[in-house]
Amino acid sequence: MQPETRGIETLPEIAVKQIEEIFARCVENAPNFGVDLVCFRDSVVRTTQKYLLSSSDEPVSDSEIAEFIRNLQADDLFLSIACANGNERAWWEFDQTHRSYLERVAQHLARTDIDAQEVVDQVYVDLYGQKIVDGERVSKFATYSGRGNLRGWLRTVIWHSLVDLHRASHNEVSLDEMTENIGEGAAHASFAVDEPSGEDEMLDRIERDRYRKATVASLRKAFSNLDDHEKLLLLYYHVENLKLREIAKLVENESSPLRGWFQRRLRSRENGGRTHESTVMRWLEKSYARVLQHFKDNLVQEFGLSEAEIKICLELATEDLSGGSIFASLAAT
């Protein structure tokens, strides 16, 4: 029988005080990471519950809890929480400290240099977080517990990403991303259509066709409302299939049409003007968010759809939208 999990309110006073002391030290070492005590404390409590309290068949003493917390890699955990929260300074620190390690491990594990580059790009995307759960971005960093050092955990992440890279089909678009980042869909989408087999199916098809037309038209309108630099960014990423690092390098290219716009956003950066993959991912995320808002607004304004009907459009797109030509339409907007 598993023991009950213990929240912060039931942890011994020595453990609570210990967490606060560790947090204070982390803040002193990295005052610009923007992590608050509650966020840090909750992470430590989850780790303690999962790997100590819930995994033991015997009662756990207060001193054992304190010892467990004391052995956590607190600075690495603090950095990972800040990165998961999207803190710019934390991402800069992560990139400076761990980027070369990621590249070395990827080159060692991958078959080719191309695979190594792809897996590092994918790791950055996963660490920043593309998945949206309950309206919030979920970063891979959220799975780091602090029990081992961050580099050991990163090595495992690289390995899993490399395995996924070889399993993945490069000819299809992840339709889960449609509901997360609606910007990855576009105007000239093609939809899979089966022949109706009865009266009920025919009526359902007519209804779905109405929503399908509204979805396609609203996607087209949403993309047309983007600024030129946002269209170009999505075009580079989804049509020309440039990697995040390649787009980052374009910002430093004198002839790039992206350079002028992005330079204005880099003036306050502390890294000498270099652009990192995580920064490009944030720019993409902002573009996706704008497309999603335009998409929903158009469904309301042009088609008079309710919230429930908008959800149908998103679900319809997720179920039926295929990736053959949706990205190519970006070039025409």
C-alpha positions as CSV (number, residue, x, y, z in Angstrom):
1,M,0.0,0.0,0.0
2,Q,1.4,3.4,-1.0
3,P,1.6,6.1,1.7
4,E,-0.2,9.3,1.3
5,T,1.6,12.0,-0.6
6,R,2.5,15.0,1.6
7,G,2.1,18.6,0.5
8,I,4.1,21.5,1.8
9,E,1.7,22.0,4.6
10,T,2.5,18.6,6.0
11,L,6.3,18.6,5.5
12,P,8.4,18.8,8.6
13,E,9.5,22.3,9.7
14,I,13.1,21.4,9.1
15,A,12.3,20.6,5.4
16,V,10.3,23.7,4.8
17,K,13.0,25.9,6.3
18,Q,15.6,24.0,4.2
19,I,13.7,24.7,1.0
20,E,13.5,28.4,1.9
21,E,17.2,28.6,2.6
22,I,18.1,26.8,-0.6
23,F,15.8,29.2,-2.5
24,A,17.4,32.2,-1.0
25,R,20.8,31.0,-2.0
26,C,19.6,30.4,-5.6
27,V,18.2,33.9,-5.8
28,E,21.4,35.3,-4.5
29,N,23.3,33.4,-7.3
30,A,20.8,34.3,-10.0
31,P,18.7,37.3,-9.0
32,N,17.4,37.9,-12.6
33,F,15.8,34.5,-13.2
34,G,12.4,35.6,-11.9
35,V,11.6,32.4,-10.0
36,D,9.4,32.9,-6.9
37,L,9.4,30.9,-3.8
38,V,6.1,29.2,-4.4
39,C,7.1,28.0,-7.8
40,F,10.4,26.6,-6.5
41,R,8.9,25.1,-3.4
42,D,6.2,23.3,-5.4
43,S,8.8,21.8,-7.7
44,V,10.8,20.5,-4.8
45,V,7.7,19.1,-3.1
46,R,6.6,17.3,-6.3
47,T,10.1,15.7,-6.5
48,T,10.1,14.7,-2.9
49,Q,6.6,13.2,-3.1
50,K,7.4,11.3,-6.3
51,Y,10.8,9.9,-5.6
52,L,10.8,9.6,-1.8
53,L,7.4,9.7,-0.1
54,S,5.3,7.8,-2.7
55,S,8.0,5.3,-3.6
56,S,8.6,4.1,-0.1
57,D,6.7,1.3,1.7
58,E,8.1,2.3,5.0
59,P,7.5,5.5,6.9
60,V,9.9,8.3,6.0
61,S,11.5,10.2,8.8
62,D,11.9,14.0,8.9
63,S,15.7,13.6,8.7
64,E,15.4,11.5,5.6
65,I,13.2,14.1,3.9
66,A,15.7,16.8,4.8
67,E,18.6,14.7,3.5
68,F,16.8,14.1,0.2
69,I,16.1,17.8,-0.3
70,R,19.6,18.7,0.6
71,N,21.0,16.4,-2.1
72,L,18.9,17.9,-4.9
73,Q,20.8,19.9,-7.6
74,A,19.2,23.1,-6.5
75,D,21.0,25.5,-8.9
76,D,20.2,23.3,-11.9
77,L,16.6,23.1,-10.8
78,F,16.4,26.8,-10.3
79,L,17.7,27.4,-13.8
80,S,15.3,24.8,-15.4
81,I,12.3,26.4,-13.7
82,A,13.3,29.9,-14.9
83,C,13.8,28.5,-18.5
84,A,10.4,26.7,-18.3
85,N,8.9,30.1,-17.3
86,G,10.4,31.7,-20.4
87,N,12.9,34.0,-18.6
88,E,15.2,35.6,-21.1
89,R,18.2,35.8,-18.8
90,A,17.9,32.2,-17.8
91,W,17.8,31.1,-21.4
92,W,20.9,33.1,-22.1
93,E,22.6,31.5,-19.2
94,F,21.5,28.0,-20.3
95,D,22.7,28.6,-23.8
96,Q,26.1,29.9,-22.7
97,T,26.6,27.1,-20.2
98,H,25.2,24.1,-21.9
99,R,24.9,24.7,-25.7
100,S,28.4,23.3,-26.5
101,Y,27.7,20.3,-24.4
102,L,24.4,19.6,-26.2
103,E,26.3,19.8,-29.5
104,R,29.1,17.5,-28.4
105,V,26.7,14.8,-27.1
106,A,24.5,15.0,-30.2
107,Q,27.5,14.6,-32.5
108,H,28.6,11.7,-30.4
109,L,25.2,9.9,-30.5
110,A,24.0,10.8,-34.0
111,R,25.0,9.1,-37.2
112,T,25.7,12.2,-39.1
113,D,26.4,15.9,-38.6
114,I,23.0,16.7,-40.1
115,D,21.3,14.4,-37.5
116,A,23.2,16.1,-34.8
117,Q,22.1,19.6,-35.9
118,E,18.5,18.5,-36.2
119,V,18.4,16.9,-32.8
120,V,19.9,20.0,-31.1
121,D,17.3,22.1,-32.8
122,Q,14.5,19.8,-31.7
123,V,15.8,19.7,-28.1
124,Y,15.6,23.5,-28.0
125,V,12.1,23.4,-29.3
126,D,11.1,20.8,-26.7
127,L,12.8,22.6,-23.9
128,Y,11.1,25.8,-24.8
129,G,7.8,24.0,-25.2
130,Q,5.4,23.8,-28.1
131,K,2.7,21.7,-26.4
132,I,-0.2,23.7,-24.9
133,V,-2.1,22.1,-22.0
134,D,-5.1,23.9,-20.4
135,G,-4.0,27.1,-22.2
136,E,-0.4,27.0,-20.9
137,R,2.8,26.2,-22.7
138,V,4.5,23.1,-21.3
139,S,8.3,23.0,-21.4
140,K,10.3,19.8,-21.3
141,F,12.2,21.5,-18.5
142,A,9.1,20.8,-16.3
143,T,10.2,17.1,-16.2
144,Y,13.6,17.8,-14.7
145,S,13.4,16.9,-11.0
146,G,16.8,18.0,-9.7
147,R,17.7,14.6,-8.5
148,G,20.7,14.3,-10.9
149,N,22.7,17.0,-12.5
150,L,21.2,18.9,-15.5
151,R,23.7,17.6,-18.0
152,G,23.0,14.0,-17.3
153,W,19.3,14.8,-17.8
154,L,20.0,16.7,-21.0
155,R,21.9,13.7,-22.4
156,T,18.8,11.6,-21.9
157,V,16.7,14.2,-23.6
158,I,19.1,14.3,-26.6
159,W,18.9,10.5,-26.9
160,H,15.1,10.4,-26.9
161,S,15.0,13.2,-29.4
162,L,17.4,11.4,-31.6
163,V,15.2,8.2,-31.5
164,D,12.1,10.3,-32.2
165,L,13.9,12.0,-35.1
166,H,14.4,8.6,-36.8
167,R,10.9,7.5,-36.1
168,A,9.2,10.7,-37.3
169,S,7.7,11.1,-40.7
170,H,8.9,14.2,-42.4
171,N,6.1,14.2,-44.9
172,E,3.3,15.0,-42.5
173,V,2.4,17.9,-40.3
174,S,1.5,17.2,-36.6
175,L,-2.1,18.0,-36.5
176,D,-2.0,18.3,-32.7
177,E,0.0,21.5,-33.3
178,M,-3.0,22.9,-35.2
179,T,-4.9,23.5,-32.0
180,E,-1.8,24.6,-30.1
181,N,-0.3,26.8,-32.8
182,I,-2.9,27.6,-35.3
183,G,-0.3,29.5,-37.3
184,E,1.0,26.2,-38.6
185,G,-2.2,25.8,-40.7
186,A,-2.9,28.1,-43.7
187,A,-5.2,29.1,-46.4
188,H,-5.0,26.4,-49.1
189,A,-5.5,23.4,-46.8
190,S,-6.8,20.2,-48.2
191,F,-9.2,18.1,-46.2
192,A,-9.7,14.4,-46.2
193,V,-13.3,13.7,-47.4
194,D,-15.0,10.3,-47.4
195,E,-18.2,9.5,-49.2
196,P,-21.3,9.7,-46.9
197,S,-23.0,6.3,-46.4
198,G,-26.5,7.3,-45.2
199,E,-28.9,10.2,-44.6
200,D,-27.5,10.9,-41.1
201,E,-24.0,10.9,-42.5
202,M,-25.0,13.2,-45.4
203,L,-26.5,15.7,-43.0
204,D,-23.4,15.6,-40.8
205,R,-21.3,16.1,-43.9
206,I,-23.2,19.2,-44.9
207,E,-22.8,20.7,-41.5
208,R,-19.1,19.8,-41.4
209,D,-18.6,21.4,-44.8
210,R,-20.0,24.6,-43.5
211,Y,-17.6,24.7,-40.7
212,R,-14.8,23.5,-43.0
213,K,-15.3,26.4,-45.4
214,A,-15.3,28.9,-42.4
215,T,-12.1,27.3,-41.1
216,V,-10.2,27.6,-44.4
217,A,-11.4,31.1,-45.1
218,S,-10.5,32.3,-41.6
219,L,-7.1,30.7,-41.7
220,R,-6.5,32.6,-45.0
221,K,-7.7,35.8,-43.5
222,A,-5.6,35.3,-40.3
223,F,-2.4,34.8,-42.3
224,S,-3.1,37.8,-44.5
225,N,-3.3,40.0,-41.3
226,L,0.2,39.1,-40.2
227,D,3.0,41.6,-40.5
228,D,5.5,41.0,-43.2
229,H,8.3,39.9,-40.8
230,E,5.9,37.4,-39.2
231,K,5.0,35.9,-42.6
232,L,8.6,35.7,-43.6
233,L,9.5,34.0,-40.3
234,L,6.8,31.4,-40.8
235,L,7.8,31.0,-44.4
236,Y,11.4,30.3,-43.5
237,Y,10.5,27.8,-40.8
238,H,7.6,26.0,-42.5
239,V,8.1,26.3,-46.2
240,E,11.9,26.6,-46.6
241,N,12.3,24.2,-43.6
242,L,15.1,26.3,-42.1
243,K,16.2,25.2,-38.7
244,L,16.0,27.6,-35.7
245,R,19.8,28.1,-35.8
246,E,19.7,28.9,-39.5
247,I,17.0,31.6,-38.9
248,A,19.0,32.9,-36.0
249,K,22.0,33.3,-38.3
250,L,19.9,35.1,-40.9
251,V,19.3,37.8,-38.4
252,E,23.0,38.5,-38.4
253,N,23.2,38.5,-42.2
254,E,23.3,42.1,-43.7
255,S,21.2,41.1,-46.7
256,S,18.4,39.4,-44.7
257,P,15.0,41.1,-44.8
258,L,14.6,40.0,-41.2
259,R,17.7,41.8,-39.9
260,G,16.3,45.3,-39.6
261,W,13.1,44.3,-37.7
262,F,14.8,41.8,-35.4
263,Q,17.8,44.2,-34.6
264,R,15.3,46.6,-33.0
265,R,14.4,43.8,-30.6
266,L,17.9,42.8,-29.9
267,R,19.3,46.1,-28.8
268,S,18.7,45.5,-25.1
269,R,20.1,41.9,-25.1
270,E,23.2,41.2,-23.0
271,N,24.8,38.6,-25.3
272,G,26.5,40.8,-27.8
273,G,23.8,40.6,-30.4
274,R,23.8,36.9,-30.9
275,T,20.4,35.3,-31.4
276,H,19.6,32.0,-29.9
277,E,17.2,29.2,-31.0
278,S,15.0,29.9,-27.9
279,T,14.6,33.5,-29.0
280,V,13.5,32.4,-32.5
281,M,11.1,30.0,-30.9
282,R,9.6,32.8,-28.9
283,W,9.1,34.9,-32.0
284,L,7.4,32.0,-33.7
285,E,5.1,31.5,-30.7
286,K,4.1,35.1,-30.8
287,S,3.3,34.8,-34.5
288,Y,1.2,31.7,-33.8
289,A,-0.7,33.5,-31.1
290,R,-1.5,36.3,-33.4
291,V,-2.8,33.9,-36.1
292,L,-4.9,32.1,-33.5
293,Q,-6.5,35.4,-32.3
294,H,-7.2,36.6,-35.9
295,F,-8.6,33.1,-36.7
296,K,-11.0,33.2,-33.8
297,D,-12.0,36.8,-34.4
298,N,-12.8,36.1,-38.1
299,L,-14.9,33.1,-37.2
300,V,-17.0,35.4,-35.0
301,Q,-17.1,38.5,-37.2
302,E,-17.5,37.0,-40.6
303,F,-19.4,33.8,-39.8
304,G,-21.1,34.6,-36.5
305,L,-19.9,31.4,-34.9
306,S,-20.3,30.8,-31.2
307,E,-17.5,29.6,-28.8
308,A,-18.8,26.0,-29.2
309,E,-18.7,26.3,-33.0
310,I,-15.2,27.8,-32.9
311,K,-14.2,24.7,-31.0
312,I,-15.7,22.6,-33.7
313,C,-13.6,24.4,-36.3
314,L,-10.5,23.7,-34.3
315,E,-11.4,20.1,-33.8
316,L,-12.4,19.7,-37.5
317,A,-9.0,21.1,-38.5
318,T,-7.2,18.8,-36.1
319,E,-9.1,15.8,-37.5
320,D,-9.1,16.6,-41.2
321,L,-6.4,19.0,-42.1
322,S,-3.6,17.4,-44.1
323,G,-0.2,18.9,-44.6
324,G,0.4,18.6,-48.4
325,S,0.3,22.3,-49.3
326,I,-0.7,24.3,-46.3
327,F,2.7,25.8,-45.7
328,A,3.2,26.7,-49.4
329,S,0.3,29.0,-49.1
330,L,2.3,31.2,-46.8
331,A,4.3,32.4,-49.8
332,A,1.2,33.8,-51.4
333,T,-0.1,35.8,-48.4
